[in-house]
Protein backbone atom coordinates (compact mmCIF):
# COMPACT_ATOMS: atom_id res chain seq x y z
CA UNK A 1 0.00 0.00 0.00
CA UNK A 2 1.33 3.43 -0.96
CA UNK A 3 1.50 6.11 1.72
CA UNK A 4 1.45 9.85 1.27
CA UNK A 5 5.16 9.87 2.12
CA UNK A 6 5.84 7.95 -1.10
CA UNK A 7 3.82 10.33 -3.26
CA UNK A 8 4.89 13.56 -4.92
CA UNK A 9 4.53 16.64 -2.75
CA UNK A 10 2.53 19.62 -4.02
CA UNK A 11 3.35 23.11 -2.79
CA UNK A 12 1.27 26.24 -3.25
CA UNK A 13 3.16 29.34 -2.16
CA UNK A 14 1.19 32.57 -1.97
CA UNK A 15 3.22 35.77 -2.02
CA UNK A 16 1.90 39.31 -1.52
CA UNK A 17 4.46 41.90 -2.52
CA UNK A 18 4.40 45.39 -1.03
CA UNK A 19 2.90 47.67 -3.68
CA UNK A 20 6.10 49.67 -4.11
CA UNK A 21 8.11 46.47 -4.72
CA UNK A 22 5.90 44.49 -7.11
CA UNK A 23 8.28 44.65 -10.06
CA UNK A 24 11.36 43.77 -7.99
CA UNK A 25 9.60 40.80 -6.38
CA UNK A 26 8.34 39.67 -9.79
CA UNK A 27 11.87 39.84 -11.20
CA UNK A 28 13.26 37.81 -8.30
CA UNK A 29 10.43 35.25 -8.56
CA UNK A 30 11.12 34.83 -12.29
CA UNK A 31 14.81 34.18 -11.54
CA UNK A 32 13.87 31.75 -8.77
CA UNK A 33 11.44 29.91 -11.04
CA UNK A 34 13.98 29.47 -13.83
CA UNK A 35 16.59 28.09 -11.42
CA UNK A 36 14.14 25.91 -9.49
CA UNK A 37 12.83 24.16 -12.58
CA UNK A 38 16.28 22.56 -12.87
CA UNK A 39 16.42 21.41 -9.24
CA UNK A 40 16.68 17.68 -8.58
CA UNK A 41 13.22 16.19 -8.11
CA UNK A 42 11.30 19.15 -9.48
CA UNK A 43 8.33 17.84 -11.47
CA UNK A 44 6.58 21.18 -11.95
CA UNK A 45 7.31 24.76 -10.88
CA UNK A 46 5.02 27.47 -12.24
CA UNK A 47 4.73 31.14 -11.33
CA UNK A 48 1.40 32.97 -11.59
CA UNK A 49 0.47 36.62 -11.05
CA UNK A 50 -3.01 37.65 -9.97
CA UNK A 51 -5.04 39.42 -12.67
CA UNK A 52 -7.05 41.66 -10.37
CA UNK A 53 -4.28 42.44 -7.88
CA UNK A 54 -0.83 42.62 -9.45
CA UNK A 55 0.99 42.39 -6.11
CA UNK A 56 -0.27 38.83 -5.65
CA UNK A 57 1.74 35.84 -6.86
CA UNK A 58 1.24 32.09 -6.57
CA UNK A 59 3.93 29.50 -7.12
CA UNK A 60 2.60 26.01 -7.89
CA UNK A 61 5.20 23.32 -7.36
CA UNK A 62 5.32 19.53 -7.48
CA UNK A 63 8.32 17.69 -6.02
CA UNK A 64 9.19 13.99 -6.21
CA UNK A 65 9.39 13.87 -2.41
CA UNK A 66 10.05 15.94 0.70
CA UNK A 67 13.83 15.40 0.48
CA UNK A 68 13.89 17.10 -2.93
CA UNK A 69 11.80 19.96 -1.56
CA UNK A 70 14.18 20.40 1.36
CA UNK A 71 17.17 20.49 -1.01
CA UNK A 72 15.36 23.21 -2.97
CA UNK A 73 14.66 25.25 0.19
CA UNK A 74 18.37 25.07 1.09
CA UNK A 75 19.56 25.88 -2.45
CA UNK A 76 21.53 29.06 -3.06
CA UNK A 77 18.88 30.42 -5.46
CA UNK A 78 16.04 29.96 -2.94
CA UNK A 79 18.09 31.41 -0.09
CA UNK A 80 19.02 34.36 -2.31
CA UNK A 81 15.34 35.00 -3.11
CA UNK A 82 14.45 35.01 0.60
CA UNK A 83 17.30 37.36 1.45
CA UNK A 84 16.79 39.81 -1.44
CA UNK A 85 13.01 40.11 -0.99
CA UNK A 86 12.96 40.09 2.83
CA UNK A 87 11.59 43.65 3.21
CA UNK A 88 9.62 43.63 -0.06
CA UNK A 89 6.94 41.07 0.85
CA UNK A 90 3.92 41.48 3.14
CA UNK A 91 2.91 37.82 3.09
CA UNK A 92 4.52 34.50 2.20
CA UNK A 93 2.31 31.47 2.89
CA UNK A 94 3.36 27.95 1.97
CA UNK A 95 0.78 25.14 1.82
CA UNK A 96 1.99 21.55 1.46
CA UNK A 97 -0.42 19.02 -0.04
CA UNK A 98 -0.50 15.48 -1.37
CA UNK A 99 -2.78 14.43 -4.23
CA UNK A 100 -5.43 11.96 -3.11
CA UNK A 101 -7.11 11.26 -6.43
Secondary structure, 3 states (H helix, E strand, C coil): CCCHHHCCEEEEEEEEECHHHHHHHHHHHHHHHHHHCCCCCEEEEEEEECCCCCCEEEEEEEECCHHHHHHHHHCHHHHHHHHHCCCCEEEEEEEEECCCC
